[in-house]
Amino acid sequence: MAVSTSPACILRERLLAGDWVHMFPEGGRTCDPEARLGANFKPGVGWLIAETHPVTLPFYHLGMQRVLPVGSSRPRSGHRLRVVFGAPLDSTSGWADEVCARRAGDTTDGPRLWDSLAAELHDVLAGMERAVHPSFAGTDAAQR
């Protein structure tokens, strides 16, 4: 039996072992203070949730480009960073099946499930982004 060393499989094994994993499904860091979430997350994050059924704690941060700029390996002090945490998503409670049924029309396995879970997580983070990102200033969400 071959052991896969792909990053996704390594994360899968860590989660199945009960370890904590921190990932940014949107990709990487940016130097643009006005940058926002892209269109959708790739289905790999949905695959990871479907495979491991973790408790997922979504969070959104704003200002990281000043604290840990692209290319730096050490955080810089003296900069303001805003972090907002969402409600935990417990994928062991039937959450994944409910998401897939709502988004894809049925509960399923495979790519439709992965796409549904990735889209759901993106929507959760996009809602958090609307609450704190300056480009949404003046909207009801930004007033919270």
Disulfide bonds with the S-S distance in Angstrom:
none
